[in-house]
C-alpha cells in the first residue's frame, strides 16, 4: 500500500505542477524553438524537468525521510536540474550552451552517490561476494551514473519517448527491488513510475511541454542510482544483465549512435539525427508509430530482465 500511495503522491504533484510551470515558461519565453534538427514545428515550453524533480523529491522525503538514498537523489538531482535549466535557457535564447560546465556538473553528480555509500561493490558467486577494490568501485559507479545521465538525454528527441522508456525501466527496477527485498530502492523506483506517467500525460504526442535537458539528465541520474542501489547489489556475473536489460533501450541507442559517430569522424558530443527514433522516422514512421515501436522494445527488454532474474533466483 505504501508503494501505491508514494506513486500517487508523486503523480499528483507532477500533474498539478506541469500546467503551472508550462504557463510560466511560455510567459518567460522559456521554450524550445523549431530548428532543422528538431522535429516539432512550434515553440514548446521547457520546464517539465523542474516538475519531475519537485514531485520525486517531495514524495521521497515524505515516504523515505532523509536517508542516504533520498539525499543522493535530491542533492545530485538539484545540481543536474540547475545546469539543465541553464542549458535550456540558453537554447531558448538561441545560444549554444558550452559543453564543459555540463560535463563537470554531470561528473560531480556521478561522484556524489559514493559519499552516501551507494556504489557498485562487486559481484556475488557460489564462493561468496567478490568485492571490487576501492578504485574499481569508484570508477565503475561513476561511469555507470555519468553514462545514464547522458543516455536518457540522448533518447529525448520524440514526444513521449524519454518519459515512456523511463517508465518501463522504473517498473522493471521496482519489480527487481521487490524480488530482492529492497524496500527503499523499490520506493524510489515506484515514485519514478508515478512521475513519468504523470509527465507523459502532457508530453505524449502532441507534446504540450518538454522535460528539457534538466529533466532528461535528472531522470537518467535517478534511474542510474536506483539500479546501483538495487539491481547491482549482490548481482552475479549473469544477473548483472538485469539492470542492463532494464535500461536496454537508452544503452543500445547510445552504443549504436556513438559507433556511427566514430565511423563518420564526427565529435561524440555533437548533436545529430543518428538516433534510433530519427532513423525510424526517416523510414516513414510517424511520431506515434516510432514511440510505440520503441515502447515495445523497452517492454521486451524489461520482461526479459525480470524473467532472467526469476530464473536465477
N, C-alpha and C positions, 0 to 999 in steps of 0.2 A: 504493500500500500504506500509506503514511503517513496518508492521509486515513481509511482504514478503521480503522487502529489508534487514531487520535485519537478517532474517533466511538465506538469500542468502549470505550475507556478512560473517556470521559465517561459513556457509557451505564451501564457497570458501577458507577461511583461513585454515580451518582444512584439506580440500582436498590437499592444497598445502604443508602444514607443515608436514603431516604424512609421505610422502615418504622421505623428508629430514631428519626427526628425525629417521626414520627406518634405513637409511644408516648409520647415526651417531651411533645409538645403536649397529648395527652389528659390526662396526669398533671398538667400545669400549668394545665389549663383554657383553653389557648390554642386556642379553637375558634370557628368561625363559627356563631352560633346562628340558628335559623329566625326569620323575620320576615315581615311582609306582603309585602315586596318581594322576598324570597328564594324560590327555587324548592325548595330542599331542605327536608326536614321533620325532620331530626335534626342535632345538632351535628356539624360536620366539622372535623378538625384543620387548622390554617392555616400550617404551617411548610414547605410544599413549596418556597417560594421560596428558602429557605436551601440546600436540597439542590441546586437548579438552579445557584445561584451557585457553590457549592463545587466541583461537578463541572466546570462550564465553566472556571473559573479554573485549577484544577489541570491539566486537560487542555491548556489554552492554554500554561501555563508549561512543561509537560513537552515539548511539541512545537514551541513557538514561542520560548520564552525570554522575557526581559524586554525586549520590543520596545515601541515606541510604541503599537501596537495592543493588545497584551496589558495594558499598563499602563493604557490608557484604559478597557478593559473592567473590569479589577479595581478600580481606584480609583472610577470613576464608578458601577460596579455596587455597590460596598460602600456608598456614600452612599445609593443607592436602596433597597438591602435593609434598611439600618438604619432609615431613615424609614418604609419599608413595614412592617417588623415592629412599629414603634411604633404605626402606624395600625392594624394587625391586632390588636395587644394592646388598644388602646382599644375596638375593636369587640367583642372577646371579653369585655371588661368592661362592655359595654353603654353605652359613652361615645362620643360623636361626636368624632373627631379633627379639630382645626382645619385649614382648607384652606391657610392661608398658609405654615406650615412646610413642607408638601409642595411647594407651588409654588416656594419658594425653593431647596429641595434639587433639585427637578427642573431648575430653571434652572441651578444650579451644575453638575449633571451634563451638561446640554446644552452648557455653555460649555467644559467640560473637554477634549473632543477637539481644540479649537482649539490648546491648548497643546502637543499632541503632533503637530501638523501634519495632523490629519485634518479636512478641510473640503471643502466644495463649491467648487472653484476656478474653474469656468467651464464653457463648452461648446466642443466642437471643431466645426470646419466645414471646408469644402473649402479655405478660405484659411488654415487653421491653428487654433490654440487661441484662443478668445475668453475672455480672463481677466477675471473679475469684479474690480471694485475691492475693496479690503480690507473696506470696510464691508458690501458685499453678500455677500462670502464669509462674514463673521461672522453676519450676520442670517439668510441662507438656511440655513446649517448649524445654527444654534441653533434656529430654528423647526422644521426637519425633525426633529431629535432630540427636542426637547421635545414635539412633536406625537405622535411614535410612542410615547413613554413612556406617554402618556395613552391612545392608541388601543388598544393591547393590553389595557390595564386595562379599557377600556370593554366589550370583547367577552368578557371573562372572567365570563360570567354563567350558563353552562350547562356541565355536566360534560364535560370534554374539549375544549371549544371553543377556548380560547386556545392550549393546547398543540398541538392538532391543526393549527390555522391557522398557527401559528408554524412547525410542521414543514414545511408546504408552502412558506412564504415562505423558510425557511432553505435548503431543497433548491433552490429557484429561484436564490437568491443564490449558492449553491455552484456550480451549473452555469454561471451567468453569469461567476463569477470564473475558472472553469476555461477558458471560451471566451476570456476576456480575458487569460489568462496572469497571474493574480494569486494566487500560491500562499498567501500569508499570509491573504488575505481568504477564500479557499476553505477554508483550515484552520479559521478561526473559524466559518464557515457550517456545515461538516460537524460540528463539535463541538456547535453548537446543535441540529442534527438529532438527534444522539445523546442529548442532554439531554432534548429534548422527547419523543422516542419512549419513553425510559425513564420519564419522568414520566407519560406517557399510560397506562402500564400500571396505575397507581394512581388516575388522575384521570378515566378514561373512566367513563361511567355503569354502575353507581352509584359515584360518586367516594368513595374512602377518605381522600383528603386534597385540600386546595386549595393552589394556589400563593400565594394571597393577594395583596394589593397589592404586597408585596415581590417576589414572583416575576413578576407581570404587568408591573410597571414596569421591572424588570431585563431581562426578555425584550424588551420594546419598545425599550429603550435599546440592547441588543446588536444587534438587527435594524437599528436606525437607523444605528448606527456601521458595521455590516457593509456596508450599502448605500452610505454615504458613502465608505468606504474602497475599495469595489469598483465597483458598477454606475454610480455617479455620476462616476467618474473617466473622463475622455476621452469623456463622453457627448455625443452630438449632440442637437440640438433634438428629434429624433424618438426616439432611444433613451433619452432621459430618462424615457420612458414605461415602460421595463423595470422599474426599481425601484418605480415607482408601481403597476404591474400586479402585481408580485411581492407587494406588500403591499396589494393592492386591497381585500380584504375589510375589514380594520380601517379603512382610509381611507374607503371608501364608507359603511360603517356609521356612522362618526363624522360624516361630512358630512350624512347624512340626519337623524341624531339632533339635531345642532346646529341644522339648519334647522327641525325640528319644535319644538324648544325656543324658538327665536326667534319663530316664528309664534304659539306659545301664550303667550308672555310669561314663560316660566319662566327661572330662572337657568341659565346654560350649564353650571355645575358641579354642579347639583342632580341627584342620582340619581333615575331613574325607570324606567318599563317601556316606553320607546320604541325600544329597540334591536331589530335585526332578529330576534334569537333570541326575544325576548319576543313580537313580532308573529306569528312563525311558530307559536309555541305557543298563542297566542290563537286562531289559525286551526284548532287541533285537532291539530297535530303533537305527537308525543311528544318527549322529550329526545333519544333516539337518532335519530329521524327528522329533527329540527331540526338536530342536529350534522352528520348525514350530508349533508343538503342543502347546508349552508354549506361543508362539506368539498369538495363537488362544485364549488361556485362558486369556491372557493380554487384547486382543481386547474385549472380552466379559465383563471383569471387567470394562473396560473403557466405553463401551457402556452402561452398567448398571448404572454406576455412573452419566453419562450425562442424561439418561432417568429419573433417580431419581431426579436430580436437576431440570429438566424441569417440572416434575410432581408436584414439591413442590414450584415452583416459583410463 
